[in-house]
Amino acid sequence: MVHSVSRQSITGDSGPGGAAQSGASRVPGAPPRHRGPSPTARRQRRAAFLFLAPACVMVAIYVIWPILSTIRISFFNWDGMTDPSFVGFANYVELFHASTFYTALKNNLIWLLLFLLAPPMGLAVALYLNQAVAGIRIVKSLFFAPFVLSGVVVGLIFSWFYDPTFGLLALILGHGVPVLGDARYATPGIIFAALWPQTAYCMILYLTGLTSLNAEQVEAARMEGAHGWSMLWHVILPQLRPTTFMAIVVTVIGALRSFDLISVMTGGGPFESSTVLAYYMYDQAIKYYRIGYSASVAVVLFAIMLVYIVYHLRRMLSAEQ
């Protein structure tokens, strides 16, 4: 009797009722019960929504609404003063048949290809400046200076630099070259001027990224014999991948929305050879009062930017996963 009682107490079989209760409490294959969020989690979520709400409202007012409004205006013929008239896709049809549009699109592609030199040049300068050398702060301030200059100031500096009569380029070459007056050289000359501040911006991004490197990984790689190019390629650059992504995205956006230097240095000339989509959009809206046609140019430019940014975002997310 004692043996049977102790066996029942060990196995947990306390009769038919106990077996039924045990089976009812643990049904094989039954999904686990999901409890709702705790009061603390609900308060934290509510606080997060409250903190994000002002930023979401600002984005909706100053980003989402202007984009939707521009898309709507692109279907109208409007001079900005009289009542707009709906024309459907007529603005887009005219745009894709305009030779200036393809010239501007070609120049944007040239900007995009040459402007992508800024991230590697910024990385090279950042690696040079990321050293504990006497007087390095003065050198950093010299490289940082172009970033704080206005685009108008940069445009004027390089306009004087390219001047074929008294410019520094004419003194270096010994004869004047009309860089901004020649359709072959105008666009590369403006891009060269734009690379100066853009390289400084990428340098700042990479300097910030270099300060957050994992020192243990770097030291372990150095103990394994990695140095020079192998250290940079296998240890430094993988840790700088988010910084590189940001530098590329910002550089691409800057190349596609380039406007200020073109306006200051050439005004889209000579003979519209240096115009880009952003300047073409401004030219049609401000000079010729074609707001609807200008909006169609803006929509096409936005679509190009969106495709490129989404592509790089997907690449970055897949690489991190």
Backbone torsions as a table, in degrees:
resi	resn	phi	psi	omega
1	MET	NA	-45.4	179.4
2	VAL	-62.6	-40.3	179.9
3	HIS	-63.8	-41.2	-179.1
4	SER	-67.6	-38.7	179.2
5	VAL	-65.6	-45.8	-179.4
6	SER	-64.9	-33.8	178.8
7	ARG	-67.9	-41.7	178.0
8	GLN	-64.5	-40.0	179.8
9	SER	-67.5	-32.6	179.6
10	ILE	-73.5	-45.7	-177.6
11	THR	-76.9	-18.0	179.4
12	GLY	84.2	9.8	179.0
13	ASP	-87.3	100.9	-179.3
14	SER	-106.7	37.2	177.0
15	GLY	105.6	178.6	-178.3
16	PRO	-62.1	-40.9	-180.0
17	GLY	-64.2	-41.6	179.1
18	GLY	-65.3	-39.8	178.2
19	ALA	-63.8	-38.7	179.5
20	ALA	-66.0	-41.8	179.3
21	GLN	-65.3	-38.9	179.6
22	SER	-66.0	-41.0	178.4
23	GLY	-67.0	-34.2	179.8
24	ALA	-69.7	-32.5	-178.3
25	SER	-78.4	-24.3	-180.0
26	ARG	-130.7	85.9	178.8
27	VAL	-86.5	123.6	-179.3
28	PRO	-62.5	133.5	177.6
29	GLY	81.5	-1.6	-179.8
30	ALA	-75.1	138.8	179.8
31	PRO	-67.9	145.3	179.3
32	PRO	-68.3	151.7	179.5
33	ARG	-74.9	132.1	-179.8
34	HIS	-101.7	122.2	177.2
35	ARG	-90.5	149.6	177.8
36	GLY	-71.0	169.0	179.2
37	PRO	-63.9	147.3	-179.6
38	SER	-70.7	163.2	177.6
39	PRO	-58.2	-36.0	178.5
40	THR	-65.0	-42.6	179.1
41	ALA	-64.6	-38.4	178.3
42	ARG	-65.3	-40.0	178.4
43	ARG	-66.3	-41.0	178.1
44	GLN	-63.9	-40.8	178.2
45	ARG	-65.5	-40.4	178.9
46	ARG	-65.2	-39.9	178.3
47	ALA	-65.5	-38.9	178.0
48	ALA	-63.0	-42.5	177.7
49	PHE	-62.2	-40.5	-179.6
50	LEU	-66.2	-38.3	178.2
51	PHE	-70.1	-34.3	-179.0
52	LEU	-81.2	-21.0	-174.5
53	ALA	-58.0	-47.1	179.3
54	PRO	-59.8	-41.9	179.2
55	ALA	-65.1	-40.1	178.7
56	CYS	-64.5	-39.5	178.4
57	VAL	-64.9	-43.0	179.1
58	MET	-62.9	-43.2	179.3
59	VAL	-63.9	-41.1	-179.9
60	ALA	-64.2	-39.2	-176.6
61	ILE	-77.5	-44.4	-170.3
62	TYR	-100.5	-6.1	179.3
63	VAL	-123.6	-59.6	-174.2
64	ILE	-66.2	-48.6	-177.7
65	TRP	-63.7	-44.2	175.7
66	PRO	-61.1	-35.9	177.9
67	ILE	-64.1	-48.4	179.8
68	LEU	-64.5	-38.0	179.0
69	SER	-66.9	-37.9	178.2
70	THR	-65.9	-41.5	177.7
71	ILE	-61.8	-40.1	179.3
72	ARG	-66.4	-43.5	-177.5
73	ILE	-65.9	-27.9	-177.9
74	SER	-65.2	-13.5	177.8
75	PHE	-95.9	10.4	-177.3
76	PHE	-124.4	154.6	169.6
77	ASN	-99.2	111.1	-170.9
78	TRP	-145.6	134.9	177.9
79	ASP	-101.2	5.7	178.7
80	GLY	88.6	-8.6	-177.4
81	MET	-124.1	-46.5	179.8
82	THR	-85.6	176.7	179.1
83	ASP	-69.5	134.6	179.0
84	PRO	-70.8	147.1	177.7
85	SER	-118.3	133.9	-176.9
86	PHE	-73.0	129.0	179.7
87	VAL	-125.5	2.3	178.8
88	GLY	68.9	-130.6	-177.6
89	PHE	-92.6	17.6	-177.2
90	ALA	-63.1	-37.1	178.5
91	ASN	-64.1	-39.9	179.4
92	TYR	-70.2	-37.5	177.4
93	VAL	-62.4	-45.6	178.2
94	GLU	-64.5	-38.0	-179.3
95	LEU	-62.7	-45.3	-177.0
96	PHE	-76.5	-4.7	174.3
97	HIS	-106.5	1.8	-178.7
98	ALA	-90.6	130.4	-180.0
99	SER	-68.3	-31.5	179.4
100	THR	-63.9	-33.8	178.5
101	PHE	-61.7	-42.9	-178.8
102	TYR	-72.5	-31.9	173.2
103	THR	-64.7	-44.2	178.6
104	ALA	-65.0	-40.0	178.8
105	LEU	-65.2	-40.4	176.9
106	LYS	-63.4	-42.1	178.2
107	ASN	-65.4	-35.7	175.6
108	ASN	-63.3	-38.8	176.7
109	LEU	-65.6	-39.0	176.0
110	ILE	-63.7	-43.4	175.1
111	TRP	-57.1	-44.0	-176.7
112	LEU	-64.2	-43.4	-178.2
113	LEU	-68.3	-47.4	-176.8
114	LEU	-76.5	-30.8	-179.2
115	PHE	-70.0	-23.0	177.7
116	LEU	-71.0	-1.4	171.2
117	LEU	-74.0	-17.3	-176.7
118	ALA	-65.0	-45.6	179.4
119	PRO	-59.5	-49.2	178.5
120	PRO	-64.5	-35.9	177.1
121	MET	-67.6	-38.9	176.2
122	GLY	-63.9	-37.7	176.7
123	LEU	-64.6	-43.1	179.7
124	ALA	-61.9	-43.6	179.2
125	VAL	-66.6	-39.0	179.8
126	ALA	-65.0	-40.3	177.2
127	LEU	-64.3	-35.7	177.6
128	TYR	-68.6	-40.8	-177.2
129	LEU	-80.1	-13.9	-178.7
130	ASN	-85.1	56.0	-178.9
131	GLN	-135.8	150.5	177.1
132	ALA	-92.2	80.5	-178.9
133	VAL	-121.6	146.7	179.4
134	ALA	-62.3	132.1	178.7
135	GLY	80.8	10.3	-176.9
136	ILE	-69.4	-24.9	179.2
137	ARG	-66.8	-37.4	177.8
138	ILE	-65.8	-41.0	178.5
139	VAL	-64.7	-40.2	177.9
140	LYS	-61.6	-41.7	179.9
141	SER	-65.3	-33.8	177.5
142	LEU	-67.2	-40.2	178.4
143	PHE	-74.1	-26.8	-178.6
144	PHE	-78.9	-23.0	-173.5
145	ALA	-55.6	-43.5	-178.8
146	PRO	-59.7	-28.0	-177.1
147	PHE	-67.9	-32.2	-176.8
148	VAL	-88.6	-5.5	177.9
149	LEU	-79.0	144.3	175.9
150	SER	-69.2	152.0	177.8
151	GLY	-61.4	-32.1	177.9
152	VAL	-65.6	-41.6	179.2
153	VAL	-64.7	-43.6	177.9
154	VAL	-61.4	-41.7	178.4
155	GLY	-62.4	-41.7	178.6
156	LEU	-66.9	-41.2	179.7
157	ILE	-59.2	-46.6	-177.3
158	PHE	-77.3	-24.4	172.9
159	SER	-64.5	-41.9	175.0
160	TRP	-67.8	-36.3	179.3
161	PHE	-63.0	-38.6	-178.0
162	TYR	-85.9	-6.8	-175.1
163	ASP	-57.3	126.1	-174.5
164	PRO	-74.3	-9.0	-178.4
165	THR	-98.4	-47.9	-176.7
166	PHE	-128.2	8.6	-176.8
167	GLY	-72.1	159.3	-180.0
168	LEU	-65.0	-33.9	178.2
169	LEU	-63.1	-39.0	177.7
170	ALA	-65.6	-36.4	177.7
171	LEU	-68.7	-35.9	-180.0
172	ILE	-69.8	-44.7	-176.9
173	LEU	-81.3	-20.4	-177.7
174	GLY	88.9	-5.5	177.4
175	HIS	-154.1	155.5	-177.1
176	GLY	-78.6	139.5	175.5
177	VAL	-123.3	117.3	-179.5
178	PRO	-76.0	75.3	-175.7
179	VAL	-60.5	-49.7	-176.4
180	LEU	-81.2	-9.1	178.0
181	GLY	-101.9	1.2	-179.5
182	ASP	-113.0	128.1	-178.0
183	ALA	-62.9	-23.0	-179.1
184	ARG	-77.5	-29.8	-172.4
185	TYR	-109.4	-10.4	-171.9
186	ALA	-63.0	-51.5	-177.8
187	THR	-63.9	-49.2	175.9
188	PRO	-59.9	-34.4	178.5
189	GLY	-65.6	-40.4	178.3
190	ILE	-68.1	-39.3	-179.9
191	ILE	-64.7	-39.5	177.4
192	PHE	-60.3	-39.8	176.7
193	ALA	-66.0	-38.8	-178.6
194	ALA	-71.2	-26.7	179.7
195	LEU	-66.5	-25.2	-178.2
196	TRP	-60.7	-57.9	177.8
197	PRO	-71.6	-30.5	-178.7
198	GLN	-67.9	-37.3	175.7
199	THR	-63.3	-39.2	177.4
200	ALA	-63.6	-38.2	178.7
201	TYR	-66.0	-45.0	177.2
202	CYS	-63.6	-34.6	176.8
203	MET	-61.2	-41.5	179.2
204	ILE	-64.5	-42.1	178.2
205	LEU	-60.2	-45.4	-177.9
206	TYR	-71.6	-34.1	175.2
207	LEU	-62.4	-39.3	176.4
208	THR	-65.6	-40.3	178.6
209	GLY	-67.5	-35.4	-179.8
210	LEU	-67.4	-27.1	178.2
211	THR	-73.7	-16.8	-178.6
212	SER	-105.2	17.3	177.9
213	LEU	-68.6	151.0	176.1
214	ASN	-77.9	107.6	-175.9
215	ALA	-65.3	-30.2	-179.8
216	GLU	-66.7	-40.9	177.2
217	GLN	-64.8	-40.9	179.3
218	VAL	-63.8	-43.5	-179.8
219	GLU	-67.1	-39.6	177.5
220	ALA	-64.1	-40.3	177.7
221	ALA	-66.1	-36.9	178.4
222	ARG	-66.6	-37.3	177.6
223	MET	-68.3	-27.4	177.5
224	GLU	-81.4	-1.5	176.8
225	GLY	99.1	6.7	179.7
226	ALA	-78.9	135.5	177.4
227	HIS	-160.7	162.5	176.6
228	GLY	64.1	-129.9	-175.8
229	TRP	-64.1	-39.0	-179.8
230	SER	-65.4	-37.6	176.4
231	MET	-65.0	-43.1	-179.1
232	LEU	-65.7	-45.5	-173.2
233	TRP	-74.3	-39.4	-172.2
234	HIS	-98.4	-18.0	-175.1
235	VAL	-120.2	-49.9	-173.4
236	ILE	-75.8	-52.6	-175.4
237	LEU	-62.7	-39.7	176.2
238	PRO	-59.5	-34.4	178.1
239	GLN	-76.4	-21.5	179.2
240	LEU	-93.2	11.9	-176.4
241	ARG	-59.9	-44.5	177.0
242	PRO	-62.0	-37.7	177.9
243	THR	-65.8	-40.7	178.5
244	THR	-63.8	-41.1	177.6
245	PHE	-60.0	-46.1	-179.9
246	MET	-63.7	-41.8	-179.9
247	ALA	-63.7	-41.0	-179.3
248	ILE	-67.8	-44.0	-178.8
249	VAL	-62.9	-46.2	-179.8
250	VAL	-64.5	-38.4	179.7
251	THR	-67.2	-41.5	179.0
252	VAL	-64.5	-44.2	177.9
253	ILE	-62.2	-41.3	177.9
254	GLY	-63.8	-36.5	178.8
255	ALA	-69.1	-37.9	-176.9
256	LEU	-78.5	-26.7	-179.7
257	ARG	-105.2	21.0	180.0
258	SER	-59.7	128.6	-176.4
259	PHE	-147.3	-50.1	-167.7
260	ASP	-63.4	-45.2	-179.2
261	LEU	-65.6	-37.5	178.8
262	ILE	-65.9	-40.7	179.9
263	SER	-65.2	-38.5	-176.8
264	VAL	-79.3	-40.9	-169.1
265	MET	-88.7	-39.7	-175.4
266	THR	-131.4	-20.0	-174.8
267	GLY	64.0	28.9	-178.9
268	GLY	86.1	-7.8	-177.6
269	GLY	-90.2	-173.5	-3.2
270	PRO	-77.0	136.7	179.2
271	PHE	57.7	42.0	177.6
272	GLU	60.3	23.5	-178.4
273	SER	-77.8	-20.9	-178.9
274	SER	-110.1	10.1	-179.3
275	THR	-72.1	151.8	175.8
276	VAL	-127.0	176.6	-174.6
277	LEU	-62.9	-39.9	-179.2
278	ALA	-65.1	-42.0	179.1
279	TYR	-72.2	-35.6	176.7
280	TYR	-62.6	-39.1	176.9
281	MET	-63.0	-46.7	178.3
282	TYR	-63.0	-42.1	-177.5
283	ASP	-60.9	-43.8	-178.3
284	GLN	-71.2	-32.6	-177.0
285	ALA	-81.6	-44.1	-172.5
286	ILE	-86.5	-41.8	-175.7
287	LYS	-84.1	-39.2	-173.0
288	TYR	-111.5	1.7	175.5
289	TYR	57.2	39.0	178.5
290	ARG	-107.8	78.7	-173.7
291	ILE	-68.3	-42.2	-179.7
292	GLY	-64.7	-43.8	178.3
293	TYR	-65.0	-40.1	176.7
294	SER	-62.9	-38.4	177.9
295	ALA	-64.4	-34.9	177.1
296	SER	-65.3	-37.0	174.8
297	VAL	-63.4	-42.2	179.1
298	ALA	-63.0	-39.0	179.9
299	VAL	-65.4	-42.1	178.3
300	VAL	-63.7	-42.5	178.5
301	LEU	-64.0	-40.9	177.7
302	PHE	-64.1	-39.2	178.9
303	ALA	-64.2	-40.0	177.8
304	ILE	-63.5	-45.4	178.0
305	MET	-60.9	-44.1	-176.3
306	LEU	-63.0	-43.3	179.9
307	VAL	-61.9	-45.4	-177.4
308	TYR	-66.3	-43.3	-177.8
309	ILE	-68.2	-41.7	178.0
310	VAL	-62.4	-39.3	178.3
311	TYR	-60.8	-46.4	-179.2
312	HIS	-71.1	-34.2	176.2
313	LEU	-62.9	-43.1	179.1
314	ARG	-64.4	-39.7	177.8
315	ARG	-63.5	-42.9	-178.8
316	MET	-66.9	-42.6	179.8
317	LEU	-65.3	-41.0	178.9
318	SER	-67.0	-35.1	178.0
319	ALA	-68.4	-37.8	178.5
320	GLU	-70.5	-33.3	179.2
321	GLN	-74.6	NA	NA
